[in-house]
Amino acid sequence: MRSVSVFLCGLVFGIGLIVSGMADPANVIGFLDLAGLWNPQLALVMAGAVAVGLAGFALARRRTHPLLAGAEGTMHWPTATRVDRRLMLGSVLFGVGWGLAGFCPGPALVGVGLGNGDAVVFTVAMLAGMFLHRKLAPHLPG
């Protein structure tokens, strides 16, 4: 049942990215092009996502266990409250990559499924970066 739920959530998310136009990097780059033909579509999609997320978290906070985990499941909430150098660096790298490529992980995977060659290149580079991080992170200063 869990696999079906995960698949359906991913499917709904992917369809949402396609319908909203966020699987098209031109829309993302158009949003970031403040000096050119600015496209506010991404801001509207983000506002909608934040509204849905706030409602979802408000409902989840009232629960004692995850909806799909049964009574034996436990809620796992983030515990980190500090904004540190690693968080800032990761955020900057994410934003720069998103701005340069027009992709972030979700839309890139949708793009791969749609046969977008740029999305394939981005996804391979993203996976390589994740692999390098996993190997190098234990050796980097905190």
BALOBA-1460 file (C-alpha; in Angstrom, 3 decimals):
// residues 142
<rec num="1" residu="m" x="0.000" y="0.000" z="0.000"/>
<rec num="2" residu="r" x="2.852" y="2.375" z="0.821"/>
<rec num="3" residu="s" x="4.373" y="1.973" z="-2.650"/>
<rec num="4" residu="v" x="1.035" y="2.736" z="-4.287"/>
<rec num="5" residu="s" x="0.638" y="5.849" z="-2.103"/>
<rec num="6" residu="v" x="4.159" y="7.038" z="-2.932"/>
<rec num="7" residu="f" x="3.549" y="6.438" z="-6.643"/>
<rec num="8" residu="l" x="0.221" y="8.311" z="-6.599"/>
<rec num="9" residu="c" x="1.710" y="11.269" z="-4.699"/>
<rec num="10" residu="g" x="4.580" y="11.470" z="-7.193"/>
<rec num="11" residu="l" x="2.159" y="11.194" z="-10.104"/>
<rec num="12" residu="v" x="-0.033" y="14.016" z="-8.774"/>
<rec num="13" residu="f" x="3.074" y="16.149" z="-8.149"/>
<rec num="14" residu="g" x="4.418" y="15.499" z="-11.654"/>
<rec num="15" residu="i" x="1.071" y="16.254" z="-13.288"/>
<rec num="16" residu="g" x="0.873" y="19.436" z="-11.232"/>
<rec num="17" residu="l" x="4.319" y="20.495" z="-12.497"/>
<rec num="18" residu="i" x="3.266" y="19.857" z="-16.090"/>
<rec num="19" residu="v" x="-0.122" y="21.602" z="-15.784"/>
<rec num="20" residu="s" x="1.401" y="24.614" z="-14.005"/>
<rec num="21" residu="g" x="4.140" y="24.900" z="-16.622"/>
<rec num="22" residu="m" x="6.930" y="24.461" z="-14.067"/>
<rec num="23" residu="a" x="8.388" y="21.500" z="-15.960"/>
<rec num="24" residu="d" x="9.354" y="24.025" z="-18.654"/>
<rec num="25" residu="p" x="12.633" y="25.746" z="-17.712"/>
<rec num="26" residu="a" x="11.660" y="28.757" z="-19.825"/>
<rec num="27" residu="n" x="9.003" y="29.630" z="-17.233"/>
<rec num="28" residu="v" x="11.511" y="29.504" z="-14.390"/>
<rec num="29" residu="i" x="14.077" y="31.568" z="-16.280"/>
<rec num="30" residu="g" x="11.305" y="33.994" z="-17.308"/>
<rec num="31" residu="f" x="10.474" y="34.496" z="-13.633"/>
<rec num="32" residu="l" x="14.129" y="35.243" z="-12.828"/>
<rec num="33" residu="d" x="14.486" y="37.671" z="-15.761"/>
<rec num="34" residu="l" x="13.554" y="40.839" z="-13.916"/>
<rec num="35" residu="a" x="15.137" y="43.086" z="-16.539"/>
<rec num="36" residu="g" x="13.426" y="41.404" z="-19.505"/>
<rec num="37" residu="l" x="10.008" y="39.907" z="-20.093"/>
<rec num="38" residu="w" x="9.258" y="38.984" z="-16.493"/>
<rec num="39" residu="n" x="6.864" y="36.048" z="-16.084"/>
<rec num="40" residu="p" x="5.044" y="36.015" z="-12.689"/>
<rec num="41" residu="q" x="3.682" y="32.479" z="-13.208"/>
<rec num="42" residu="l" x="6.231" y="30.867" z="-10.857"/>
<rec num="43" residu="a" x="5.324" y="33.252" z="-8.037"/>
<rec num="44" residu="l" x="1.665" y="32.305" z="-8.380"/>
<rec num="45" residu="v" x="2.482" y="28.585" z="-8.419"/>
<rec num="46" residu="m" x="4.682" y="29.023" z="-5.337"/>
<rec num="47" residu="a" x="1.955" y="30.979" z="-3.522"/>
<rec num="48" residu="g" x="-0.501" y="28.176" z="-4.226"/>
<rec num="49" residu="a" x="2.005" y="25.559" z="-3.067"/>
<rec num="50" residu="v" x="2.708" y="27.456" z="0.153"/>
<rec num="51" residu="a" x="-1.035" y="27.740" z="0.870"/>
<rec num="52" residu="v" x="-1.556" y="24.006" z="0.329"/>
<rec num="53" residu="g" x="1.564" y="23.229" z="2.379"/>
<rec num="54" residu="l" x="0.430" y="25.396" z="5.289"/>
<rec num="55" residu="a" x="-2.950" y="23.688" z="5.338"/>
<rec num="56" residu="g" x="-1.310" y="20.257" z="5.130"/>
<rec num="57" residu="f" x="1.096" y="20.979" z="7.976"/>
<rec num="58" residu="a" x="-1.730" y="22.417" z="10.110"/>
<rec num="59" residu="l" x="-3.645" y="19.159" z="9.668"/>
<rec num="60" residu="a" x="-0.549" y="17.013" z="10.212"/>
<rec num="61" residu="r" x="0.320" y="18.780" z="13.476"/>
<rec num="62" residu="r" x="-2.994" y="17.585" z="14.908"/>
<rec num="63" residu="r" x="-2.169" y="13.946" z="14.181"/>
<rec num="64" residu="t" x="-0.336" y="11.593" z="16.513"/>
<rec num="65" residu="h" x="0.873" y="9.328" z="13.688"/>
<rec num="66" residu="p" x="1.308" y="9.621" z="9.900"/>
<rec num="67" residu="l" x="-1.825" y="9.035" z="7.844"/>
<rec num="68" residu="l" x="-0.379" y="6.130" z="5.840"/>
<rec num="69" residu="a" x="1.793" y="4.574" z="8.549"/>
<rec num="70" residu="g" x="-0.931" y="3.203" z="10.770"/>
<rec num="71" residu="a" x="-1.072" y="3.504" z="14.545"/>
<rec num="72" residu="e" x="2.507" y="2.227" z="14.939"/>
<rec num="73" residu="g" x="4.008" y="5.064" z="12.874"/>
<rec num="74" residu="t" x="5.546" y="8.132" z="14.473"/>
<rec num="75" residu="m" x="5.663" y="11.680" z="13.233"/>
<rec num="76" residu="h" x="9.163" y="12.905" z="12.377"/>
<rec num="77" residu="w" x="9.371" y="16.683" z="12.563"/>
<rec num="78" residu="p" x="12.506" y="18.706" z="11.780"/>
<rec num="79" residu="t" x="14.523" y="19.538" z="14.862"/>
<rec num="80" residu="a" x="17.173" y="21.858" z="13.407"/>
<rec num="81" residu="t" x="16.523" y="25.524" z="14.155"/>
<rec num="82" residu="r" x="19.927" y="27.030" z="13.355"/>
<rec num="83" residu="v" x="20.786" y="28.655" z="10.051"/>
<rec num="84" residu="d" x="24.417" y="27.667" z="9.573"/>
<rec num="85" residu="r" x="27.057" y="27.983" z="6.871"/>
<rec num="86" residu="r" x="26.239" y="24.596" z="5.301"/>
<rec num="87" residu="l" x="22.547" y="25.501" z="4.984"/>
<rec num="88" residu="m" x="23.395" y="28.871" z="3.437"/>
<rec num="89" residu="l" x="25.918" y="27.373" z="1.003"/>
<rec num="90" residu="g" x="23.485" y="24.632" z="-0.010"/>
<rec num="91" residu="s" x="20.725" y="27.192" z="-0.554"/>
<rec num="92" residu="v" x="22.970" y="29.371" z="-2.692"/>
<rec num="93" residu="l" x="24.131" y="26.402" z="-4.780"/>
<rec num="94" residu="f" x="20.533" y="25.254" z="-5.251"/>
<rec num="95" residu="g" x="19.412" y="28.742" z="-6.301"/>
<rec num="96" residu="v" x="22.324" y="29.289" z="-8.684"/>
<rec num="97" residu="g" x="21.794" y="25.883" z="-10.278"/>
<rec num="98" residu="w" x="18.077" y="26.529" z="-10.605"/>
<rec num="99" residu="g" x="18.673" y="29.952" z="-12.117"/>
<rec num="100" residu="l" x="21.289" y="28.746" z="-14.596"/>
<rec num="101" residu="a" x="19.524" y="25.579" z="-15.715"/>
<rec num="102" residu="g" x="15.876" y="26.455" z="-15.116"/>
<rec num="103" residu="f" x="15.470" y="23.098" z="-13.379"/>
<rec num="104" residu="c" x="15.243" y="21.942" z="-9.803"/>
<rec num="105" residu="p" x="15.011" y="18.243" z="-8.927"/>
<rec num="106" residu="g" x="11.240" y="17.713" z="-9.285"/>
<rec num="107" residu="p" x="10.789" y="19.393" z="-12.674"/>
<rec num="108" residu="a" x="14.042" y="17.823" z="-13.896"/>
<rec num="109" residu="l" x="12.688" y="14.329" z="-13.227"/>
<rec num="110" residu="v" x="9.448" y="15.238" z="-14.993"/>
<rec num="111" residu="g" x="11.554" y="16.555" z="-17.881"/>
<rec num="112" residu="v" x="13.451" y="13.262" z="-18.055"/>
<rec num="113" residu="g" x="10.117" y="11.454" z="-18.274"/>
<rec num="114" residu="l" x="9.066" y="13.815" z="-21.063"/>
<rec num="115" residu="g" x="12.291" y="13.105" z="-22.971"/>
<rec num="116" residu="n" x="13.886" y="16.535" z="-22.464"/>
<rec num="117" residu="g" x="17.630" y="16.156" z="-23.179"/>
<rec num="118" residu="d" x="18.569" y="19.157" z="-21.025"/>
<rec num="119" residu="a" x="16.697" y="17.581" z="-18.114"/>
<rec num="120" residu="v" x="18.666" y="14.361" z="-18.591"/>
<rec num="121" residu="v" x="21.979" y="16.268" z="-18.462"/>
<rec num="122" residu="f" x="20.819" y="18.204" z="-15.394"/>
<rec num="123" residu="t" x="19.667" y="15.020" z="-13.635"/>
<rec num="124" residu="v" x="22.945" y="13.207" z="-14.317"/>
<rec num="125" residu="a" x="24.880" y="16.207" z="-12.985"/>
<rec num="126" residu="m" x="22.575" y="16.392" z="-9.947"/>
<rec num="127" residu="l" x="23.068" y="12.702" z="-9.175"/>
<rec num="128" residu="a" x="26.837" y="13.077" z="-9.578"/>
<rec num="129" residu="g" x="26.763" y="16.019" z="-7.162"/>
<rec num="130" residu="m" x="24.741" y="13.992" z="-4.654"/>
<rec num="131" residu="f" x="27.225" y="11.130" z="-4.927"/>
<rec num="132" residu="l" x="30.193" y="13.473" z="-4.418"/>
<rec num="133" residu="h" x="28.509" y="15.100" z="-1.434"/>
<rec num="134" residu="r" x="27.885" y="11.723" z="0.177"/>
<rec num="135" residu="k" x="31.565" y="10.809" z="-0.252"/>
<rec num="136" residu="l" x="33.055" y="14.187" z="0.714"/>
<rec num="137" residu="a" x="30.670" y="15.503" z="3.397"/>
<rec num="138" residu="p" x="32.152" y="13.469" z="6.255"/>
<rec num="139" residu="h" x="35.535" y="15.068" z="5.527"/>
<rec num="140" residu="l" x="34.337" y="18.678" z="5.301"/>
<rec num="141" residu="p" x="34.381" y="21.110" z="8.232"/>
<rec num="142" residu="g" x="31.011" y="21.436" z="10.034"/>
